[in-house]
Amino acid sequence: MELTLTSVGKKSKQAPAVMQVSDTAFGVEFNETLVHQVVTAYLAAGRAGTHAQKTRSEVRGGGKKPWAQKGSGRARAGTSRSPLWRGGGKTFAAVTGDYSQKVNKKMYSRALCSILSELARQNRLTVVEEFALERIKTQDLIDKIATLGLGDNVLIVTDQADEKLMLSARNLHKIGVCNVKTVDPVSLVGFEKVLMTVGAIKQFEKVLG
């Protein structure tokens, strides 16, 4: 499969360069069911699951019977920590839980290949030789993306972590920066455009091929 290399900067009159990529990573059929399963599992794994409430047996106190079973004229009560009482336990108390779903490495890799292939087919994937900034400046990043005509909803994927890019993009909620090791399926699906460097493409081929 071939991917067109986009030049960063002034437009050239010459024909755009073409990069040959592996069909195994960038030319597979889109598997919507698998992608949905992997994306759902990734989002579920991010849930903390730390919510907790106490039942009547876990609330402190309430060991003594409030009053006698008979003769007081009031409804019988065995504990002051009943869910009907103020300060009592919860009837159906929430408990801590683990929401993670099992996704093996092969499924995860196939889902990434499916997403990358679909991005290439939909012309949502832009490949450049390199993408870096000389200084930490948000406006410089905005201007550089504007020269490529990618809009304002872009995920930038590099081969190595770039601190200047990350710091320049941290105030832009519609522009994300990551590298091949930290990229996730949710980000690849969520952004309208994906900008990758040649180094990132080669790493994806090595990992997924």
Long-range contacts (C-beta under 8 A, 24 or more apart in sequence): 1-26, 1-27, 1-120, 3-120, 3-125, 3-127, 3-201, 4-127, 5-127, 5-128, 5-129, 5-198, 6-126, 6-127, 6-128, 6-148, 7-128, 7-129, 8-128, 8-129, 8-130, 8-131, 8-144, 8-147, 8-148, 9-147, 19-127, 19-198, 19-201, 21-201, 21-205, 22-205, 22-208, 22-209, 24-113, 24-205, 24-208, 24-209, 25-113, 25-116, 25-117, 25-204, 25-205, 25-208, 25-209, 26-113, 26-116, 26-117, 26-120, 26-204, 26-205, 27-117, 27-120, 28-110, 28-113, 28-114, 28-117, 29-114, 29-117, 30-114, 30-117, 30-118, 30-121, 31-110, 31-111, 31-114, 34-107, 34-110, 34-111, 34-114, 35-111, 35-114, 35-115, 35-185, 35-189, 37-101, 37-103, 37-107, 37-111, 38-103, 38-107, 38-108, 38-111, 38-185, 39-111, 39-185, 39-186, 39-189, 40-101, 41-100, 41-101, 41-102, 41-103, 42-103, 42-184, 42-185, 42-186, 43-186, 44-99, 44-100, 44-101, 45-99, 45-100, 45-101, 47-99, 49-96, 49-97, 49-98, 49-99, 50-96, 51-94, 51-96, 52-93, 52-94, 52-95, 52-96, 53-89, 53-90, 53-93, 53-94, 53-95, 54-89, 54-90, 54-93, 55-89, 55-90, 55-93, 56-81, 56-82, 56-83, 56-88, 56-89, 57-89, 58-89, 58-93, 59-87, 59-88, 59-89, 61-87, 62-88, 108-185, 109-207, 109-208, 111-185, 112-185, 112-188, 112-204, 112-208, 113-208, 115-185, 115-188, 115-189, 116-188, 116-204, 116-208, 119-188, 119-194, 124-192, 124-193, 124-194, 125-193, 125-194, 125-196, 126-150, 126-193, 126-194, 126-195, 126-196, 127-195, 127-196, 127-197, 127-198, 127-201, 128-195, 128-196, 128-197, 128-198, 129-197, 129-198, 130-197, 130-198, 130-199, 131-156, 131-158, 131-165, 131-195, 131-197, 132-162, 132-164, 132-165, 133-162, 133-164, 133-165, 133-168, 134-164, 135-164, 136-163, 136-164, 136-167, 136-168, 137-168, 138-168, 138-169, 138-171, 138-172, 140-168, 141-165, 141-168, 141-169, 141-172, 141-175, 142-172, 145-175, 145-195, 148-195, 150-193, 150-195, 151-192, 151-193, 153-191, 153-192, 153-193, 154-191, 154-192, 154-193, 154-194, 154-195, 155-187, 155-188, 155-190, 155-191, 155-193, 155-194, 155-195, 156-195, 156-196, 157-183, 157-194, 157-195, 157-196, 157-197, 157-200, 158-196, 158-197, 158-199, 158-200, 159-197, 159-199, 159-200, 159-202, 159-203, 160-199, 180-204, 180-207
